Amino acid sequence: MITAIVLIKTSVDRIPEIAESIAALDCVSEVFSVTGTYDLVAMVRVKAHDDLADVIPGRISKIPGVLATDTHVAFRTYSQHDLEAAFAIGLDN
């Protein structure tokens, strides 16, 4: 699974509607409204790198009110959930 973090600039008067439209896409797991240079951050998860082209410029960027995107592809994922599961291997409750 390929994870991309997509930073999104939007029309500021439509942030909630744009966020909902992006979140409705099947490959988007979360959308965050944030402060700073960008208005939204979307977590995109796809099976192959080529799928990113279909999702980000092909779908997200075409949502009315999306002005620009900046995509960062994750090399590796670290999470507290993953660490807890790894340390629990072989332990009985």
Phi and psi restraints in degrees (range 20) as a CNS / XPLOR table:
assign (resid 1 and name C) (resid 2 and name N)
       (resid 2 and name CA) (resid 2 and name C) 1.0 -98.4 20.0 2
assign (resid 2 and name N) (resid 2 and name CA)
       (resid 2 and name C) (resid 3 and name N) 1.0 129.9 20.0 2
assign (resid 2 and name C) (resid 3 and name N)
       (resid 3 and name CA) (resid 3 and name C) 1.0 -112.0 20.0 2
assign (resid 3 and name N) (resid 3 and name CA)
       (resid 3 and name C) (resid 4 and name N) 1.0 131.4 20.0 2
assign (resid 3 and name C) (resid 4 and name N)
       (resid 4 and name CA) (resid 4 and name C) 1.0 -123.7 20.0 2
assign (resid 4 and name N) (resid 4 and name CA)
       (resid 4 and name C) (resid 5 and name N) 1.0 138.1 20.0 2
assign (resid 4 and name C) (resid 5 and name N)
       (resid 5 and name CA) (resid 5 and name C) 1.0 -101.6 20.0 2
assign (resid 5 and name N) (resid 5 and name CA)
       (resid 5 and name C) (resid 6 and name N) 1.0 119.5 20.0 2
assign (resid 5 and name C) (resid 6 and name N)
       (resid 6 and name CA) (resid 6 and name C) 1.0 -112.0 20.0 2
assign (resid 6 and name N) (resid 6 and name CA)
       (resid 6 and name C) (resid 7 and name N) 1.0 116.3 20.0 2
assign (resid 6 and name C) (resid 7 and name N)
       (resid 7 and name CA) (resid 7 and name C) 1.0 -89.4 20.0 2
assign (resid 7 and name N) (resid 7 and name CA)
       (resid 7 and name C) (resid 8 and name N) 1.0 130.6 20.0 2
assign (resid 7 and name C) (resid 8 and name N)
       (resid 8 and name CA) (resid 8 and name C) 1.0 -128.9 20.0 2
assign (resid 8 and name N) (resid 8 and name CA)
       (resid 8 and name C) (resid 9 and name N) 1.0 128.5 20.0 2
assign (resid 8 and name C) (resid 9 and name N)
       (resid 9 and name CA) (resid 9 and name C) 1.0 -96.9 20.0 2
assign (resid 9 and name N) (resid 9 and name CA)
       (resid 9 and name C) (resid 10 and name N) 1.0 136.5 20.0 2
assign (resid 9 and name C) (resid 10 and name N)
       (resid 10 and name CA) (resid 10 and name C) 1.0 -133.9 20.0 2
assign (resid 10 and name N) (resid 10 and name CA)
       (resid 10 and name C) (resid 11 and name N) 1.0 172.7 20.0 2
assign (resid 10 and name C) (resid 11 and name N)
       (resid 11 and name CA) (resid 11 and name C) 1.0 -69.3 20.0 2
assign (resid 11 and name N) (resid 11 and name CA)
       (resid 11 and name C) (resid 12 and name N) 1.0 120.8 20.0 2
assign (resid 11 and name C) (resid 12 and name N)
       (resid 12 and name CA) (resid 12 and name C) 1.0 -65.5 20.0 2
assign (resid 12 and name N) (resid 12 and name CA)
       (resid 12 and name C) (resid 13 and name N) 1.0 -23.2 20.0 2
assign (resid 12 and name C) (resid 13 and name N)
       (resid 13 and name CA) (resid 13 and name C) 1.0 -79.8 20.0 2
assign (resid 13 and name N) (resid 13 and name CA)
       (resid 13 and name C) (resid 14 and name N) 1.0 -3.7 20.0 2
assign (resid 13 and name C) (resid 14 and name N)
       (resid 14 and name CA) (resid 14 and name C) 1.0 -127.5 20.0 2
assign (resid 14 and name N) (resid 14 and name CA)
       (resid 14 and name C) (resid 15 and name N) 1.0 19.1 20.0 2
assign (resid 14 and name C) (resid 15 and name N)
       (resid 15 and name CA) (resid 15 and name C) 1.0 -53.8 20.0 2
assign (resid 15 and name N) (resid 15 and name CA)
       (resid 15 and name C) (resid 16 and name N) 1.0 -49.9 20.0 2
assign (resid 15 and name C) (resid 16 and name N)
       (resid 16 and name CA) (resid 16 and name C) 1.0 -60.8 20.0 2
assign (resid 16 and name N) (resid 16 and name CA)
       (resid 16 and name C) (resid 17 and name N) 1.0 -42.4 20.0 2
assign (resid 16 and name C) (resid 17 and name N)
       (resid 17 and name CA) (resid 17 and name C) 1.0 -66.4 20.0 2
assign (resid 17 and name N) (resid 17 and name CA)
       (resid 17 and name C) (resid 18 and name N) 1.0 -40.6 20.0 2
assign (resid 17 and name C) (resid 18 and name N)
       (resid 18 and name CA) (resid 18 and name C) 1.0 -67.2 20.0 2
assign (resid 18 and name N) (resid 18 and name CA)
       (resid 18 and name C) (resid 19 and name N) 1.0 -42.6 20.0 2
assign (resid 18 and name C) (resid 19 and name N)
       (resid 19 and name CA) (resid 19 and name C) 1.0 -60.2 20.0 2
assign (resid 19 and name N) (resid 19 and name CA)
       (resid 19 and name C) (resid 20 and name N) 1.0 -42.5 20.0 2
assign (resid 19 and name C) (resid 20 and name N)
       (resid 20 and name CA) (resid 20 and name C) 1.0 -65.0 20.0 2
assign (resid 20 and name N) (resid 20 and name CA)
       (resid 20 and name C) (resid 21 and name N) 1.0 -39.5 20.0 2
assign (resid 20 and name C) (resid 21 and name N)
       (resid 21 and name CA) (resid 21 and name C) 1.0 -64.5 20.0 2
assign (resid 21 and name N) (resid 21 and name CA)
       (resid 21 and name C) (resid 22 and name N) 1.0 -40.8 20.0 2
assign (resid 21 and name C) (resid 22 and name N)
       (resid 22 and name CA) (resid 22 and name C) 1.0 -68.7 20.0 2
assign (resid 22 and name N) (resid 22 and name CA)
       (resid 22 and name C) (resid 23 and name N) 1.0 -44.0 20.0 2
assign (resid 22 and name C) (resid 23 and name N)
       (resid 23 and name CA) (resid 23 and name C) 1.0 -62.6 20.0 2
assign (resid 23 and name N) (resid 23 and name CA)
       (resid 23 and name C) (resid 24 and name N) 1.0 -25.4 20.0 2
assign (resid 23 and name C) (resid 24 and name N)
       (resid 24 and name CA) (resid 24 and name C) 1.0 -74.4 20.0 2
assign (resid 24 and name N) (resid 24 and name CA)
       (resid 24 and name C) (resid 25 and name N) 1.0 -14.2 20.0 2
assign (resid 24 and name C) (resid 25 and name N)
       (resid 25 and name CA) (resid 25 and name C) 1.0 -69.8 20.0 2
assign (resid 25 and name N) (resid 25 and name CA)
       (resid 25 and name C) (resid 26 and name N) 1.0 136.2 20.0 2
assign (resid 25 and name C) (resid 26 and name N)
       (resid 26 and name CA) (resid 26 and name C) 1.0 -63.8 20.0 2
assign (resid 26 and name N) (resid 26 and name CA)
       (resid 26 and name C) (resid 27 and name N) 1.0 -23.5 20.0 2
assign (resid 26 and name C) (resid 27 and name N)
       (resid 27 and name CA) (resid 27 and name C) 1.0 -93.5 20.0 2
assign (resid 27 and name N) (resid 27 and name CA)
       (resid 27 and name C) (resid 28 and name N) 1.0 -0.1 20.0 2
assign (resid 27 and name C) (resid 28 and name N)
       (resid 28 and name CA) (resid 28 and name C) 1.0 -100.2 20.0 2
assign (resid 28 and name N) (resid 28 and name CA)
       (resid 28 and name C) (resid 29 and name N) 1.0 121.0 20.0 2
assign (resid 28 and name C) (resid 29 and name N)
       (resid 29 and name CA) (resid 29 and name C) 1.0 -90.2 20.0 2
assign (resid 29 and name N) (resid 29 and name CA)
       (resid 29 and name C) (resid 30 and name N) 1.0 -34.2 20.0 2
assign (resid 29 and name C) (resid 30 and name N)
       (resid 30 and name CA) (resid 30 and name C) 1.0 -148.9 20.0 2
assign (resid 30 and name N) (resid 30 and name CA)
       (resid 30 and name C) (resid 31 and name N) 1.0 152.7 20.0 2
assign (resid 30 and name C) (resid 31 and name N)
       (resid 31 and name CA) (resid 31 and name C) 1.0 -133.1 20.0 2
assign (resid 31 and name N) (resid 31 and name CA)
       (resid 31 and name C) (resid 32 and name N) 1.0 129.7 20.0 2
assign (resid 31 and name C) (resid 32 and name N)
       (resid 32 and name CA) (resid 32 and name C) 1.0 -115.3 20.0 2
assign (resid 32 and name N) (resid 32 and name CA)
       (resid 32 and name C) (resid 33 and name N) 1.0 134.6 20.0 2
assign (resid 32 and name C) (resid 33 and name N)
       (resid 33 and name CA) (resid 33 and name C) 1.0 -87.6 20.0 2
assign (resid 33 and name N) (resid 33 and name CA)
       (resid 33 and name C) (resid 34 and name N) 1.0 125.8 20.0 2
assign (resid 33 and name C) (resid 34 and name N)
       (resid 34 and name CA) (resid 34 and name C) 1.0 -130.9 20.0 2
assign (resid 34 and name N) (resid 34 and name CA)
       (resid 34 and name C) (resid 35 and name N) 1.0 165.1 20.0 2
assign (resid 34 and name C) (resid 35 and name N)
       (resid 35 and name CA) (resid 35 and name C) 1.0 -94.0 20.0 2
assign (resid 35 and name N) (resid 35 and name CA)
       (resid 35 and name C) (resid 36 and name N) 1.0 163.5 20.0 2
assign (resid 35 and name C) (resid 36 and name N)
       (resid 36 and name CA) (resid 36 and name C) 1.0 110.6 20.0 2
assign (resid 36 and name N) (resid 36 and name CA)
       (resid 36 and name C) (resid 37 and name N) 1.0 -154.9 20.0 2
assign (resid 36 and name C) (resid 37 and name N)
       (resid 37 and name CA) (resid 37 and name C) 1.0 -64.9 20.0 2
assign (resid 37 and name N) (resid 37 and name CA)
       (resid 37 and name C) (resid 38 and name N) 1.0 -34.4 20.0 2
assign (resid 37 and name C) (resid 38 and name N)
       (resid 38 and name CA) (resid 38 and name C) 1.0 -106.1 20.0 2
assign (resid 38 and name N) (resid 38 and name CA)
       (resid 38 and name C) (resid 39 and name N) 1.0 158.3 20.0 2
assign (resid 38 and name C) (resid 39 and name N)
       (resid 39 and name CA) (resid 39 and name C) 1.0 -96.3 20.0 2
assign (resid 39 and name N) (resid 39 and name CA)
       (resid 39 and name C) (resid 40 and name N) 1.0 -33.7 20.0 2
assign (resid 39 and name C) (resid 40 and name N)
       (resid 40 and name CA) (resid 40 and name C) 1.0 -136.0 20.0 2
assign (resid 40 and name N) (resid 40 and name CA)
       (resid 40 and name C) (resid 41 and name N) 1.0 152.1 20.0 2
assign (resid 40 and name C) (resid 41 and name N)
       (resid 41 and name CA) (resid 41 and name C) 1.0 -127.7 20.0 2
assign (resid 41 and name N) (resid 41 and name CA)
       (resid 41 and name C) (resid 42 and name N) 1.0 126.0 20.0 2
assign (resid 41 and name C) (resid 42 and name N)
       (resid 42 and name CA) (resid 42 and name C) 1.0 -116.1 20.0 2
assign (resid 42 and name N) (resid 42 and name CA)
       (resid 42 and name C) (resid 43 and name N) 1.0 139.0 20.0 2
assign (resid 42 and name C) (resid 43 and name N)
       (resid 43 and name CA) (resid 43 and name C) 1.0 -99.3 20.0 2
assign (resid 43 and name N) (resid 43 and name CA)
       (resid 43 and name C) (resid 44 and name N) 1.0 117.0 20.0 2
assign (resid 43 and name C) (resid 44 and name N)
       (resid 44 and name CA) (resid 44 and name C) 1.0 -111.8 20.0 2
assign (resid 44 and name N) (resid 44 and name CA)
       (resid 44 and name C) (resid 45 and name N) 1.0 130.8 20.0 2
assign (resid 44 and name C) (resid 45 and name N)
       (resid 45 and name CA) (resid 45 and name C) 1.0 -125.6 20.0 2
assign (resid 45 and name N) (resid 45 and name CA)
       (resid 45 and name C) (resid 46 and name N) 1.0 122.0 20.0 2
assign (resid 45 and name C) (resid 46 and name N)
       (resid 46 and name CA) (resid 46 and name C) 1.0 -133.5 20.0 2
assign (resid 46 and name N) (resid 46 and name CA)
       (resid 46 and name C) (resid 47 and name N) 1.0 166.7 20.0 2
assign (resid 46 and name C) (resid 47 and name N)
       (resid 47 and name CA) (resid 47 and name C) 1.0 -80.3 20.0 2
assign (resid 47 and name N) (resid 47 and name CA)
       (resid 47 and name C) (resid 48 and name N) 1.0 -32.3 20.0 2
assign (resid 47 and name C) (resid 48 and name N)
       (resid 48 and name CA) (resid 48 and name C) 1.0 -139.2 20.0 2
assign (resid 48 and name N) (resid 48 and name CA)
       (resid 48 and name C) (resid 49 and name N) 1.0 154.6 20.0 2
assign (resid 48 and name C) (resid 49 and name N)
       (resid 49 and name CA) (resid 49 and name C) 1.0 -56.5 20.0 2
assign (resid 49 and name N) (resid 49 and name CA)
       (resid 49 and name C) (resid 50 and name N) 1.0 -39.2 20.0 2
assign (resid 49 and name C) (resid 50 and name N)
       (resid 50 and name CA) (resid 50 and name C) 1.0 -59.6 20.0 2
assign (resid 50 and name N) (resid 50 and name CA)
       (resid 50 and name C) (resid 51 and name N) 1.0 -28.6 20.0 2
assign (resid 50 and name C) (resid 51 and name N)
       (resid 51 and name CA) (resid 51 and name C) 1.0 -66.0 20.0 2
assign (resid 51 and name N) (resid 51 and name CA)
       (resid 51 and name C) (resid 52 and name N) 1.0 -25.0 20.0 2
assign (resid 51 and name C) (resid 52 and name N)
       (resid 52 and name CA) (resid 52 and name C) 1.0 -61.3 20.0 2
assign (resid 52 and name N) (resid 52 and name CA)
       (resid 52 and name C) (resid 53 and name N) 1.0 -36.9 20.0 2
assign (resid 52 and name C) (resid 53 and name N)
       (resid 53 and name CA) (resid 53 and name C) 1.0 -65.0 20.0 2
assign (resid 53 and name N) (resid 53 and name CA)
       (resid 53 and name C) (resid 54 and name N) 1.0 -35.8 20.0 2
assign (resid 53 and name C) (resid 54 and name N)
       (resid 54 and name CA) (resid 54 and name C) 1.0 -69.1 20.0 2
assign (resid 54 and name N) (resid 54 and name CA)
       (resid 54 and name C) (resid 55 and name N) 1.0 -36.5 20.0 2
assign (resid 54 and name C) (resid 55 and name N)
       (resid 55 and name CA) (resid 55 and name C) 1.0 -83.7 20.0 2
assign (resid 55 and name N) (resid 55 and name CA)
       (resid 55 and name C) (resid 56 and name N) 1.0 -51.9 20.0 2
assign (resid 55 and name C) (resid 56 and name N)
       (resid 56 and name CA) (resid 56 and name C) 1.0 -78.0 20.0 2
assign (resid 56 and name N) (resid 56 and name CA)
       (resid 56 and name C) (resid 57 and name N) 1.0 -65.5 20.0 2
assign (resid 56 and name C) (resid 57 and name N)
       (resid 57 and name CA) (resid 57 and name C) 1.0 -72.9 20.0 2
assign (resid 57 and name N) (resid 57 and name CA)
       (resid 57 and name C) (resid 58 and name N) 1.0 -28.2 20.0 2
assign (resid 57 and name C) (resid 58 and name N)
       (resid 58 and name CA) (resid 58 and name C) 1.0 -78.7 20.0 2
assign (resid 58 and name N) (resid 58 and name CA)
       (resid 58 and name C) (resid 59 and name N) 1.0 -30.2 20.0 2
assign (resid 58 and name C) (resid 59 and name N)
       (resid 59 and name CA) (resid 59 and name C) 1.0 -124.5 20.0 2
assign (resid 59 and name N) (resid 59 and name CA)
       (resid 59 and name C) (resid 60 and name N) 1.0 -53.7 20.0 2
assign (resid 59 and name C) (resid 60 and name N)
       (resid 60 and name CA) (resid 60 and name C) 1.0 -62.5 20.0 2
assign (resid 60 and name N) (resid 60 and name CA)
       (resid 60 and name C) (resid 61 and name N) 1.0 -49.3 20.0 2
assign (resid 60 and name C) (resid 61 and name N)
       (resid 61 and name CA) (resid 61 and name C) 1.0 -65.4 20.0 2
assign (resid 61 and name N) (resid 61 and name CA)
       (resid 61 and name C) (resid 62 and name N) 1.0 -19.0 20.0 2
assign (resid 61 and name C) (resid 62 and name N)
       (resid 62 and name CA) (resid 62 and name C) 1.0 -90.4 20.0 2
assign (resid 62 and name N) (resid 62 and name CA)
       (resid 62 and name C) (resid 63 and name N) 1.0 -2.4 20.0 2
assign (resid 62 and name C) (resid 63 and name N)
       (resid 63 and name CA) (resid 63 and name C) 1.0 -71.0 20.0 2
assign (resid 63 and name N) (resid 63 and name CA)
       (resid 63 and name C) (resid 64 and name N) 1.0 127.7 20.0 2
assign (resid 63 and name C) (resid 64 and name N)
       (resid 64 and name CA) (resid 64 and name C) 1.0 -55.8 20.0 2
assign (resid 64 and name N) (resid 64 and name CA)
       (resid 64 and name C) (resid 65 and name N) 1.0 128.1 20.0 2
assign (resid 64 and name C) (resid 65 and name N)
       (resid 65 and name CA) (resid 65 and name C) 1.0 102.6 20.0 2
assign (resid 65 and name N) (resid 65 and name CA)
       (resid 65 and name C) (resid 66 and name N) 1.0 -13.7 20.0 2
assign (resid 65 and name C) (resid 66 and name N)
       (resid 66 and name CA) (resid 66 and name C) 1.0 -79.1 20.0 2
assign (resid 66 and name N) (resid 66 and name CA)
       (resid 66 and name C) (resid 67 and name N) 1.0 120.2 20.0 2
assign (resid 66 and name C) (resid 67 and name N)
       (resid 67 and name CA) (resid 67 and name C) 1.0 -97.0 20.0 2
assign (resid 67 and name N) (resid 67 and name CA)
       (resid 67 and name C) (resid 68 and name N) 1.0 -35.4 20.0 2
assign (resid 67 and name C) (resid 68 and name N)
       (resid 68 and name CA) (resid 68 and name C) 1.0 -162.5 20.0 2
assign (resid 68 and name N) (resid 68 and name CA)
       (resid 68 and name C) (resid 69 and name N) 1.0 154.3 20.0 2
assign (resid 68 and name C) (resid 69 and name N)
       (resid 69 and name CA) (resid 69 and name C) 1.0 -132.1 20.0 2
assign (resid 69 and name N) (resid 69 and name CA)
       (resid 69 and name C) (resid 70 and name N) 1.0 153.2 20.0 2
assign (resid 69 and name C) (resid 70 and name N)
       (resid 70 and name CA) (resid 70 and name C) 1.0 -136.2 20.0 2
assign (resid 70 and name N) (resid 70 and name CA)
       (resid 70 and name C) (resid 71 and name N) 1.0 114.6 20.0 2
assign (resid 70 and name C) (resid 71 and name N)
       (resid 71 and name CA) (resid 71 and name C) 1.0 -105.8 20.0 2
assign (resid 71 and name N) (resid 71 and name CA)
       (resid 71 and name C) (resid 72 and name N) 1.0 135.6 20.0 2
assign (resid 71 and name C) (resid 72 and name N)
       (resid 72 and name CA) (resid 72 and name C) 1.0 -124.5 20.0 2
assign (resid 72 and name N) (resid 72 and name CA)
       (resid 72 and name C) (resid 73 and name N) 1.0 121.6 20.0 2
assign (resid 72 and name C) (resid 73 and name N)
       (resid 73 and name CA) (resid 73 and name C) 1.0 -92.9 20.0 2
assign (resid 73 and name N) (resid 73 and name CA)
       (resid 73 and name C) (resid 74 and name N) 1.0 131.7 20.0 2
assign (resid 73 and name C) (resid 74 and name N)
       (resid 74 and name CA) (resid 74 and name C) 1.0 -79.2 20.0 2
assign (resid 74 and name N) (resid 74 and name CA)
       (resid 74 and name C) (resid 75 and name N) 1.0 133.4 20.0 2
assign (resid 74 and name C) (resid 75 and name N)
       (resid 75 and name CA) (resid 75 and name C) 1.0 -80.8 20.0 2
assign (resid 75 and name N) (resid 75 and name CA)
       (resid 75 and name C) (resid 76 and name N) 1.0 -42.2 20.0 2
assign (resid 75 and name C) (resid 76 and name N)
       (resid 76 and name CA) (resid 76 and name C) 1.0 -148.6 20.0 2
assign (resid 76 and name N) (resid 76 and name CA)
       (resid 76 and name C) (resid 77 and name N) 1.0 149.1 20.0 2
assign (resid 76 and name C) (resid 77 and name N)
       (resid 77 and name CA) (resid 77 and name C) 1.0 -112.3 20.0 2
assign (resid 77 and name N) (resid 77 and name CA)
       (resid 77 and name C) (resid 78 and name N) 1.0 132.0 20.0 2
assign (resid 77 and name C) (resid 78 and name N)
       (resid 78 and name CA) (resid 78 and name C) 1.0 -121.8 20.0 2
assign (resid 78 and name N) (resid 78 and name CA)
       (resid 78 and name C) (resid 79 and name N) 1.0 133.9 20.0 2
assign (resid 78 and name C) (resid 79 and name N)
       (resid 79 and name CA) (resid 79 and name C) 1.0 -149.7 20.0 2
assign (resid 79 and name N) (resid 79 and name CA)
       (resid 79 and name C) (resid 80 and name N) 1.0 155.4 20.0 2
assign (resid 79 and name C) (resid 80 and name N)
       (resid 80 and name CA) (resid 80 and name C) 1.0 -59.7 20.0 2
assign (resid 80 and name N) (resid 80 and name CA)
       (resid 80 and name C) (resid 81 and name N) 1.0 -39.3 20.0 2
assign (resid 80 and name C) (resid 81 and name N)
       (resid 81 and name CA) (resid 81 and name C) 1.0 -59.8 20.0 2
assign (resid 81 and name N) (resid 81 and name CA)
       (resid 81 and name C) (resid 82 and name N) 1.0 -44.6 20.0 2
assign (resid 81 and name C) (resid 82 and name N)
       (resid 82 and name CA) (resid 82 and name C) 1.0 -64.9 20.0 2
assign (resid 82 and name N) (resid 82 and name CA)
       (resid 82 and name C) (resid 83 and name N) 1.0 -40.6 20.0 2
assign (resid 82 and name C) (resid 83 and name N)
       (resid 83 and name CA) (resid 83 and name C) 1.0 -65.5 20.0 2
assign (resid 83 and name N) (resid 83 and name CA)
       (resid 83 and name C) (resid 84 and name N) 1.0 -42.8 20.0 2
assign (resid 83 and name C) (resid 84 and name N)
       (resid 84 and name CA) (resid 84 and name C) 1.0 -62.6 20.0 2
assign (resid 84 and name N) (resid 84 and name CA)
       (resid 84 and name C) (resid 85 and name N) 1.0 -41.6 20.0 2
assign (resid 84 and name C) (resid 85 and name N)
       (resid 85 and name CA) (resid 85 and name C) 1.0 -64.7 20.0 2
assign (resid 85 and name N) (resid 85 and name CA)
       (resid 85 and name C) (resid 86 and name N) 1.0 -40.2 20.0 2
assign (resid 85 and name C) (resid 86 and name N)
       (resid 86 and name CA) (resid 86 and name C) 1.0 -65.1 20.0 2
assign (resid 86 and name N) (resid 86 and name CA)
       (resid 86 and name C) (resid 87 and name N) 1.0 -41.5 20.0 2
assign (resid 86 and name C) (resid 87 and name N)
       (resid 87 and name CA) (resid 87 and name C) 1.0 -74.2 20.0 2
assign (resid 87 and name N) (resid 87 and name CA)
       (resid 87 and name C) (resid 88 and name N) 1.0 -18.6 20.0 2
assign (resid 87 and name C) (resid 88 and name N)
       (resid 88 and name CA) (resid 88 and name C) 1.0 -88.0 20.0 2
assign (resid 88 and name N) (resid 88 and name CA)
       (resid 88 and name C) (resid 89 and name N) 1.0 -6.5 20.0 2
assign (resid 88 and name C) (resid 89 and name N)
       (resid 89 and name CA) (resid 89 and name C) 1.0 -61.5 20.0 2
assign (resid 89 and name N) (resid 89 and name CA)
       (resid 89 and name C) (resid 90 and name N) 1.0 126.4 20.0 2
assign (resid 89 and name C) (resid 90 and name N)
       (resid 90 and name CA) (resid 90 and name C) 1.0 86.8 20.0 2
assign (resid 90 and name N) (resid 90 and name CA)
       (resid 90 and name C) (resid 91 and name N) 1.0 -4.9 20.0 2
assign (resid 90 and name C) (resid 91 and name N)
       (resid 91 and name CA) (resid 91 and name C) 1.0 -92.2 20.0 2
assign (resid 91 and name N) (resid 91 and name CA)
       (resid 91 and name C) (resid 92 and name N) 1.0 136.3 20.0 2
assign (resid 91 and name C) (resid 92 and name N)
       (resid 92 and name CA) (resid 92 and name C) 1.0 -98.7 20.0 2
assign (resid 92 and name N) (resid 92 and name CA)
       (resid 92 and name C) (resid 93 and name N) 1.0 143.6 20.0 2
